[in-house]
Structure formats: C-alpha cells, structure tokens
Amino acid sequence: MQIYKILRAAEWQAFKLSGKTTGAPIDVQDGFIHFSTAKQVRETASKHFASEDALQLVAFEADAMGAQLKWEPSRGAALFPHLYRELMLSEALWSRTLHLGPDGHDFPEDLA
C-alpha cells in the first residue's frame, strides 16, 4: 500500500539535498512524520495546505517502512500512518508537484 507525504518546496529541496528528513516543523513537534493514505491525502492538503501552491506529493511503500510505521487514530478516529524515525529519500517511490487550482490542489488521477 502506498502512503503519501506532502512537502513544501523548501522542505522538498532540503530533503533532496540531505537524503533524509525528520519532516516538517509539525512532524518534529509531534515526534513523528505524518503520512496520509490515498483516501486521506486530499483532505490533508485542503486542511493543512489550503492556500499553498507547488507542493510536492511523495509516495512511499508502507510495508517497506518497518516496525517504526504505526497506524494511529487522528481525524475522525481514522487511522493514519505515522513514522517514528527519519525518512530516507531512497525510500521514495515517486514525487509529483501539486499545483493549486481553482478547486483545490490538482492530484494525479492515478493516485493509488
């Protein structure tokens, strides 16, 4: 199962340069890296990145994250994937830029 991380442009650039990340400031504050499933990621974008353009959507394989990936309740008691370790760029499957359109962010049609 693929899970997704949304990064701002500066966060994405820093991640690409260092090859690893502890996440965005909210991730560091919470002590884990927030991810979303395909069903959750659009709501995550609208809730936390509503007015931000040129975000980076990065896909990862949940099963490859190991025991440090925990599924924990969050919005509406839905289970969200949270990673309790650094995230490595080498774990990324693909990335795409999310542009902000008139009706929100333009997600890939083949989001799985």
N, C-alpha and C positions, 0 to 999 in steps of 0.2 A: 504494500500500500504506500502510495506517495503522500508525503506531508509537505507543507509549504511554509516558507519564511518570507515575510515581506520586509525589505530593507530600503531605507532612504539612500539616495545616491551617494552621499558621503560614507555611510555605513558599508555600502557595497564596495566602494573603492578601497576602503581600509581593509575589508575582508579579503579582497583580491590581492592586495599588497602583502599582507602578513600571512595569508594562507590559513588563518584561524580567527575565530571571534568568540567573545563572551556575550555577543548580542548587542542590542540597542540599550540605551540607558534604562529602560523599564525592565529589560531582562536582567541586567546587572543588579538593579534594585530588588527584584523579586527572587534572585538567586537561581534562576533557570532561564533557558531560552524558550520563548513561546513559539509554537508552531500552530498551524491550522490544517484541517483536512480539506479536501476539495469542496465538501459541503459547507464548511465554515469560513473559508478564506474570503469570500466576497463580503460577508458581514464584518469580518475583521478589518478589511480595507475601508469599508464605509464608516465603521465605528472609530477607528484609530488613525486613519489616514485620509479622511474625507476630502480635504482641500489640497492634498499633496500630489503633484504630478511627477512623472518619470521615476516611479518607484521600481524596485527590482523584485520580481517574484522568482524565488529559487526553490526548486524541487529537490526532495531528499527521499530516500527509501527508509521507511520507518523500521523495518525489520533489521536493517544494517546498523542501526544506532546502538544496539546492545541494551544491556540492563539499565543504563542511565536514562533511557527514554521511559517516562512514566505517563500514563493516561490518567488525568486528574479532572475532577469537575470544575467547571468555570461557568460561563454564561448559560443561564437557564439550566444548570446542572448537567449540561452536555460535557462529555469527556473530551479534553484537549490534550495533545501531545506536548510534554514539557521535557526538555533535555537538561540534565544536571551535570553537564561538563562542557568544555569548549567544543565548538563546532568547527570542523575542518573543511576547508574549501574542496579538498579532494573527495568529500562525501557528496558534493552537489551533483545531481543528475543533469540538470539544465537550469538556465535562467532566462527570463524574458522581461522586457521593460513593460511596466503598466502605465499607460498614459491615462490621464483624466479626461473623460469625455463629458458631454452634456448630461448624461445619465449615470455618472459614476465612472469607475475605472473600467478600462477595456481589458477583460480577461481573455486568455486564449480559449477558443471554442473547444479544444480537445483536452481541457483540464480533467485529469483522471484521478 
